[in-house]
Amino acid sequence: MSHAYLNGFASKARAFLADESGATAIEYGLIAAGIAVAIVTAVFTIGDDLNDLFGAVSGKVQEGTALAQ
């Protein structure tokens, strides 16, 4: 192999290792995954309470409409 070929390869390898655009994309992906986990956790934690609340409101609305008729 020639010396010029090795110098070209070495400069391209250095440029590849110095390029941080891929790392930035990975960081954004990790942030998005963390947000998704937080949303799923919140939905499962609060989901039953919200279901009970809407059930109670629905019952009161049905009682109110039955009395109005």
Phi and psi restraints in degrees (range 20) as a CNS / XPLOR table:
assign (resid 1 and name C) (resid 2 and name N)
       (resid 2 and name CA) (resid 2 and name C) 1.0 -86.0 20.0 2
assign (resid 2 and name N) (resid 2 and name CA)
       (resid 2 and name C) (resid 3 and name N) 1.0 159.1 20.0 2
assign (resid 2 and name C) (resid 3 and name N)
       (resid 3 and name CA) (resid 3 and name C) 1.0 -64.3 20.0 2
assign (resid 3 and name N) (resid 3 and name CA)
       (resid 3 and name C) (resid 4 and name N) 1.0 -37.9 20.0 2
assign (resid 3 and name C) (resid 4 and name N)
       (resid 4 and name CA) (resid 4 and name C) 1.0 -65.4 20.0 2
assign (resid 4 and name N) (resid 4 and name CA)
       (resid 4 and name C) (resid 5 and name N) 1.0 -38.4 20.0 2
assign (resid 4 and name C) (resid 5 and name N)
       (resid 5 and name CA) (resid 5 and name C) 1.0 -64.0 20.0 2
assign (resid 5 and name N) (resid 5 and name CA)
       (resid 5 and name C) (resid 6 and name N) 1.0 -44.0 20.0 2
assign (resid 5 and name C) (resid 6 and name N)
       (resid 6 and name CA) (resid 6 and name C) 1.0 -66.4 20.0 2
assign (resid 6 and name N) (resid 6 and name CA)
       (resid 6 and name C) (resid 7 and name N) 1.0 -37.7 20.0 2
assign (resid 6 and name C) (resid 7 and name N)
       (resid 7 and name CA) (resid 7 and name C) 1.0 -64.9 20.0 2
assign (resid 7 and name N) (resid 7 and name CA)
       (resid 7 and name C) (resid 8 and name N) 1.0 -41.1 20.0 2
assign (resid 7 and name C) (resid 8 and name N)
       (resid 8 and name CA) (resid 8 and name C) 1.0 -64.0 20.0 2
assign (resid 8 and name N) (resid 8 and name CA)
       (resid 8 and name C) (resid 9 and name N) 1.0 -42.7 20.0 2
assign (resid 8 and name C) (resid 9 and name N)
       (resid 9 and name CA) (resid 9 and name C) 1.0 -64.3 20.0 2
assign (resid 9 and name N) (resid 9 and name CA)
       (resid 9 and name C) (resid 10 and name N) 1.0 -42.8 20.0 2
assign (resid 9 and name C) (resid 10 and name N)
       (resid 10 and name CA) (resid 10 and name C) 1.0 -64.4 20.0 2
assign (resid 10 and name N) (resid 10 and name CA)
       (resid 10 and name C) (resid 11 and name N) 1.0 -40.8 20.0 2
assign (resid 10 and name C) (resid 11 and name N)
       (resid 11 and name CA) (resid 11 and name C) 1.0 -69.1 20.0 2
assign (resid 11 and name N) (resid 11 and name CA)
       (resid 11 and name C) (resid 12 and name N) 1.0 -36.6 20.0 2
assign (resid 11 and name C) (resid 12 and name N)
       (resid 12 and name CA) (resid 12 and name C) 1.0 -68.7 20.0 2
assign (resid 12 and name N) (resid 12 and name CA)
       (resid 12 and name C) (resid 13 and name N) 1.0 -38.1 20.0 2
assign (resid 12 and name C) (resid 13 and name N)
       (resid 13 and name CA) (resid 13 and name C) 1.0 -65.0 20.0 2
assign (resid 13 and name N) (resid 13 and name CA)
       (resid 13 and name C) (resid 14 and name N) 1.0 -41.8 20.0 2
assign (resid 13 and name C) (resid 14 and name N)
       (resid 14 and name CA) (resid 14 and name C) 1.0 -63.2 20.0 2
assign (resid 14 and name N) (resid 14 and name CA)
       (resid 14 and name C) (resid 15 and name N) 1.0 -41.8 20.0 2
assign (resid 14 and name C) (resid 15 and name N)
       (resid 15 and name CA) (resid 15 and name C) 1.0 -64.8 20.0 2
assign (resid 15 and name N) (resid 15 and name CA)
       (resid 15 and name C) (resid 16 and name N) 1.0 -40.0 20.0 2
assign (resid 15 and name C) (resid 16 and name N)
       (resid 16 and name CA) (resid 16 and name C) 1.0 -63.7 20.0 2
assign (resid 16 and name N) (resid 16 and name CA)
       (resid 16 and name C) (resid 17 and name N) 1.0 -44.0 20.0 2
assign (resid 16 and name C) (resid 17 and name N)
       (resid 17 and name CA) (resid 17 and name C) 1.0 -69.6 20.0 2
assign (resid 17 and name N) (resid 17 and name CA)
       (resid 17 and name C) (resid 18 and name N) 1.0 -28.9 20.0 2
assign (resid 17 and name C) (resid 18 and name N)
       (resid 18 and name CA) (resid 18 and name C) 1.0 -81.7 20.0 2
assign (resid 18 and name N) (resid 18 and name CA)
       (resid 18 and name C) (resid 19 and name N) 1.0 -18.3 20.0 2
assign (resid 18 and name C) (resid 19 and name N)
       (resid 19 and name CA) (resid 19 and name C) 1.0 -71.5 20.0 2
assign (resid 19 and name N) (resid 19 and name CA)
       (resid 19 and name C) (resid 20 and name N) 1.0 120.5 20.0 2
assign (resid 19 and name C) (resid 20 and name N)
       (resid 20 and name CA) (resid 20 and name C) 1.0 -106.9 20.0 2
assign (resid 20 and name N) (resid 20 and name CA)
       (resid 20 and name C) (resid 21 and name N) 1.0 9.2 20.0 2
assign (resid 20 and name C) (resid 21 and name N)
       (resid 21 and name CA) (resid 21 and name C) 1.0 -66.8 20.0 2
assign (resid 21 and name N) (resid 21 and name CA)
       (resid 21 and name C) (resid 22 and name N) 1.0 -35.5 20.0 2
assign (resid 21 and name C) (resid 22 and name N)
       (resid 22 and name CA) (resid 22 and name C) 1.0 -66.9 20.0 2
assign (resid 22 and name N) (resid 22 and name CA)
       (resid 22 and name C) (resid 23 and name N) 1.0 -38.4 20.0 2
assign (resid 22 and name C) (resid 23 and name N)
       (resid 23 and name CA) (resid 23 and name C) 1.0 -64.0 20.0 2
assign (resid 23 and name N) (resid 23 and name CA)
       (resid 23 and name C) (resid 24 and name N) 1.0 -37.7 20.0 2
assign (resid 23 and name C) (resid 24 and name N)
       (resid 24 and name CA) (resid 24 and name C) 1.0 -64.1 20.0 2
assign (resid 24 and name N) (resid 24 and name CA)
       (resid 24 and name C) (resid 25 and name N) 1.0 -42.3 20.0 2
assign (resid 24 and name C) (resid 25 and name N)
       (resid 25 and name CA) (resid 25 and name C) 1.0 -63.2 20.0 2
assign (resid 25 and name N) (resid 25 and name CA)
       (resid 25 and name C) (resid 26 and name N) 1.0 -39.9 20.0 2
assign (resid 25 and name C) (resid 26 and name N)
       (resid 26 and name CA) (resid 26 and name C) 1.0 -65.6 20.0 2
assign (resid 26 and name N) (resid 26 and name CA)
       (resid 26 and name C) (resid 27 and name N) 1.0 -40.8 20.0 2
assign (resid 26 and name C) (resid 27 and name N)
       (resid 27 and name CA) (resid 27 and name C) 1.0 -61.8 20.0 2
assign (resid 27 and name N) (resid 27 and name CA)
       (resid 27 and name C) (resid 28 and name N) 1.0 -44.1 20.0 2
assign (resid 27 and name C) (resid 28 and name N)
       (resid 28 and name CA) (resid 28 and name C) 1.0 -62.8 20.0 2
assign (resid 28 and name N) (resid 28 and name CA)
       (resid 28 and name C) (resid 29 and name N) 1.0 -38.3 20.0 2
assign (resid 28 and name C) (resid 29 and name N)
       (resid 29 and name CA) (resid 29 and name C) 1.0 -63.4 20.0 2
assign (resid 29 and name N) (resid 29 and name CA)
       (resid 29 and name C) (resid 30 and name N) 1.0 -41.1 20.0 2
assign (resid 29 and name C) (resid 30 and name N)
       (resid 30 and name CA) (resid 30 and name C) 1.0 -66.7 20.0 2
assign (resid 30 and name N) (resid 30 and name CA)
       (resid 30 and name C) (resid 31 and name N) 1.0 -38.2 20.0 2
assign (resid 30 and name C) (resid 31 and name N)
       (resid 31 and name CA) (resid 31 and name C) 1.0 -64.3 20.0 2
assign (resid 31 and name N) (resid 31 and name CA)
       (resid 31 and name C) (resid 32 and name N) 1.0 -45.1 20.0 2
assign (resid 31 and name C) (resid 32 and name N)
       (resid 32 and name CA) (resid 32 and name C) 1.0 -61.9 20.0 2
assign (resid 32 and name N) (resid 32 and name CA)
       (resid 32 and name C) (resid 33 and name N) 1.0 -40.1 20.0 2
assign (resid 32 and name C) (resid 33 and name N)
       (resid 33 and name CA) (resid 33 and name C) 1.0 -65.1 20.0 2
assign (resid 33 and name N) (resid 33 and name CA)
       (resid 33 and name C) (resid 34 and name N) 1.0 -40.2 20.0 2
assign (resid 33 and name C) (resid 34 and name N)
       (resid 34 and name CA) (resid 34 and name C) 1.0 -63.7 20.0 2
assign (resid 34 and name N) (resid 34 and name CA)
       (resid 34 and name C) (resid 35 and name N) 1.0 -41.1 20.0 2
assign (resid 34 and name C) (resid 35 and name N)
       (resid 35 and name CA) (resid 35 and name C) 1.0 -64.8 20.0 2
assign (resid 35 and name N) (resid 35 and name CA)
       (resid 35 and name C) (resid 36 and name N) 1.0 -41.5 20.0 2
assign (resid 35 and name C) (resid 36 and name N)
       (resid 36 and name CA) (resid 36 and name C) 1.0 -62.4 20.0 2
assign (resid 36 and name N) (resid 36 and name CA)
       (resid 36 and name C) (resid 37 and name N) 1.0 -41.7 20.0 2
assign (resid 36 and name C) (resid 37 and name N)
       (resid 37 and name CA) (resid 37 and name C) 1.0 -63.5 20.0 2
assign (resid 37 and name N) (resid 37 and name CA)
       (resid 37 and name C) (resid 38 and name N) 1.0 -40.8 20.0 2
assign (resid 37 and name C) (resid 38 and name N)
       (resid 38 and name CA) (resid 38 and name C) 1.0 -64.0 20.0 2
assign (resid 38 and name N) (resid 38 and name CA)
       (resid 38 and name C) (resid 39 and name N) 1.0 -41.2 20.0 2
assign (resid 38 and name C) (resid 39 and name N)
       (resid 39 and name CA) (resid 39 and name C) 1.0 -65.2 20.0 2
assign (resid 39 and name N) (resid 39 and name CA)
       (resid 39 and name C) (resid 40 and name N) 1.0 -46.2 20.0 2
assign (resid 39 and name C) (resid 40 and name N)
       (resid 40 and name CA) (resid 40 and name C) 1.0 -62.1 20.0 2
assign (resid 40 and name N) (resid 40 and name CA)
       (resid 40 and name C) (resid 41 and name N) 1.0 -42.2 20.0 2
assign (resid 40 and name C) (resid 41 and name N)
       (resid 41 and name CA) (resid 41 and name C) 1.0 -62.3 20.0 2
assign (resid 41 and name N) (resid 41 and name CA)
       (resid 41 and name C) (resid 42 and name N) 1.0 -44.0 20.0 2
assign (resid 41 and name C) (resid 42 and name N)
       (resid 42 and name CA) (resid 42 and name C) 1.0 -64.4 20.0 2
assign (resid 42 and name N) (resid 42 and name CA)
       (resid 42 and name C) (resid 43 and name N) 1.0 -41.7 20.0 2
assign (resid 42 and name C) (resid 43 and name N)
       (resid 43 and name CA) (resid 43 and name C) 1.0 -63.9 20.0 2
assign (resid 43 and name N) (resid 43 and name CA)
       (resid 43 and name C) (resid 44 and name N) 1.0 -44.7 20.0 2
assign (resid 43 and name C) (resid 44 and name N)
       (resid 44 and name CA) (resid 44 and name C) 1.0 -69.8 20.0 2
assign (resid 44 and name N) (resid 44 and name CA)
       (resid 44 and name C) (resid 45 and name N) 1.0 -31.4 20.0 2
assign (resid 44 and name C) (resid 45 and name N)
       (resid 45 and name CA) (resid 45 and name C) 1.0 -73.3 20.0 2
assign (resid 45 and name N) (resid 45 and name CA)
       (resid 45 and name C) (resid 46 and name N) 1.0 -42.6 20.0 2
assign (resid 45 and name C) (resid 46 and name N)
       (resid 46 and name CA) (resid 46 and name C) 1.0 -95.0 20.0 2
assign (resid 46 and name N) (resid 46 and name CA)
       (resid 46 and name C) (resid 47 and name N) 1.0 -13.7 20.0 2
assign (resid 46 and name C) (resid 47 and name N)
       (resid 47 and name CA) (resid 47 and name C) 1.0 -55.1 20.0 2
assign (resid 47 and name N) (resid 47 and name CA)
       (resid 47 and name C) (resid 48 and name N) 1.0 -47.9 20.0 2
assign (resid 47 and name C) (resid 48 and name N)
       (resid 48 and name CA) (resid 48 and name C) 1.0 -65.1 20.0 2
assign (resid 48 and name N) (resid 48 and name CA)
       (resid 48 and name C) (resid 49 and name N) 1.0 -41.4 20.0 2
assign (resid 48 and name C) (resid 49 and name N)
       (resid 49 and name CA) (resid 49 and name C) 1.0 -63.3 20.0 2
assign (resid 49 and name N) (resid 49 and name CA)
       (resid 49 and name C) (resid 50 and name N) 1.0 -42.3 20.0 2
assign (resid 49 and name C) (resid 50 and name N)
       (resid 50 and name CA) (resid 50 and name C) 1.0 -65.2 20.0 2
assign (resid 50 and name N) (resid 50 and name CA)
       (resid 50 and name C) (resid 51 and name N) 1.0 -39.1 20.0 2
assign (resid 50 and name C) (resid 51 and name N)
       (resid 51 and name CA) (resid 51 and name C) 1.0 -61.9 20.0 2
assign (resid 51 and name N) (resid 51 and name CA)
       (resid 51 and name C) (resid 52 and name N) 1.0 -42.9 20.0 2
assign (resid 51 and name C) (resid 52 and name N)
       (resid 52 and name CA) (resid 52 and name C) 1.0 -64.4 20.0 2
assign (resid 52 and name N) (resid 52 and name CA)
       (resid 52 and name C) (resid 53 and name N) 1.0 -42.0 20.0 2
assign (resid 52 and name C) (resid 53 and name N)
       (resid 53 and name CA) (resid 53 and name C) 1.0 -62.3 20.0 2
assign (resid 53 and name N) (resid 53 and name CA)
       (resid 53 and name C) (resid 54 and name N) 1.0 -48.5 20.0 2
assign (resid 53 and name C) (resid 54 and name N)
       (resid 54 and name CA) (resid 54 and name C) 1.0 -66.0 20.0 2
assign (resid 54 and name N) (resid 54 and name CA)
       (resid 54 and name C) (resid 55 and name N) 1.0 -33.7 20.0 2
assign (resid 54 and name C) (resid 55 and name N)
       (resid 55 and name CA) (resid 55 and name C) 1.0 -63.6 20.0 2
assign (resid 55 and name N) (resid 55 and name CA)
       (resid 55 and name C) (resid 56 and name N) 1.0 -41.8 20.0 2
assign (resid 55 and name C) (resid 56 and name N)
       (resid 56 and name CA) (resid 56 and name C) 1.0 -66.1 20.0 2
assign (resid 56 and name N) (resid 56 and name CA)
       (resid 56 and name C) (resid 57 and name N) 1.0 -43.1 20.0 2
assign (resid 56 and name C) (resid 57 and name N)
       (resid 57 and name CA) (resid 57 and name C) 1.0 -63.3 20.0 2
assign (resid 57 and name N) (resid 57 and name CA)
       (resid 57 and name C) (resid 58 and name N) 1.0 -42.9 20.0 2
assign (resid 57 and name C) (resid 58 and name N)
       (resid 58 and name CA) (resid 58 and name C) 1.0 -61.3 20.0 2
assign (resid 58 and name N) (resid 58 and name CA)
       (resid 58 and name C) (resid 59 and name N) 1.0 -42.4 20.0 2
assign (resid 58 and name C) (resid 59 and name N)
       (resid 59 and name CA) (resid 59 and name C) 1.0 -61.9 20.0 2
assign (resid 59 and name N) (resid 59 and name CA)
       (resid 59 and name C) (resid 60 and name N) 1.0 -43.1 20.0 2
assign (resid 59 and name C) (resid 60 and name N)
       (resid 60 and name CA) (resid 60 and name C) 1.0 -66.1 20.0 2
assign (resid 60 and name N) (resid 60 and name CA)
       (resid 60 and name C) (resid 61 and name N) 1.0 -38.7 20.0 2
assign (resid 60 and name C) (resid 61 and name N)
       (resid 61 and name CA) (resid 61 and name C) 1.0 -65.2 20.0 2
assign (resid 61 and name N) (resid 61 and name CA)
       (resid 61 and name C) (resid 62 and name N) 1.0 -41.8 20.0 2
assign (resid 61 and name C) (resid 62 and name N)
       (resid 62 and name CA) (resid 62 and name C) 1.0 -65.9 20.0 2
assign (resid 62 and name N) (resid 62 and name CA)
       (resid 62 and name C) (resid 63 and name N) 1.0 -38.0 20.0 2
assign (resid 62 and name C) (resid 63 and name N)
       (resid 63 and name CA) (resid 63 and name C) 1.0 -63.5 20.0 2
assign (resid 63 and name N) (resid 63 and name CA)
       (resid 63 and name C) (resid 64 and name N) 1.0 -41.8 20.0 2
assign (resid 63 and name C) (resid 64 and name N)
       (resid 64 and name CA) (resid 64 and name C) 1.0 -65.4 20.0 2
assign (resid 64 and name N) (resid 64 and name CA)
       (resid 64 and name C) (resid 65 and name N) 1.0 -40.7 20.0 2
assign (resid 64 and name C) (resid 65 and name N)
       (resid 65 and name CA) (resid 65 and name C) 1.0 -71.4 20.0 2
assign (resid 65 and name N) (resid 65 and name CA)
       (resid 65 and name C) (resid 66 and name N) 1.0 -30.9 20.0 2
assign (resid 65 and name C) (resid 66 and name N)
       (resid 66 and name CA) (resid 66 and name C) 1.0 -69.3 20.0 2
assign (resid 66 and name N) (resid 66 and name CA)
       (resid 66 and name C) (resid 67 and name N) 1.0 -36.6 20.0 2
assign (resid 66 and name C) (resid 67 and name N)
       (resid 67 and name CA) (resid 67 and name C) 1.0 -71.9 20.0 2
assign (resid 67 and name N) (resid 67 and name CA)
       (resid 67 and name C) (resid 68 and name N) 1.0 -31.9 20.0 2
assign (resid 67 and name C) (resid 68 and name N)
       (resid 68 and name CA) (resid 68 and name C) 1.0 -73.0 20.0 2
assign (resid 68 and name N) (resid 68 and name CA)
       (resid 68 and name C) (resid 69 and name N) 1.0 -20.4 20.0 2
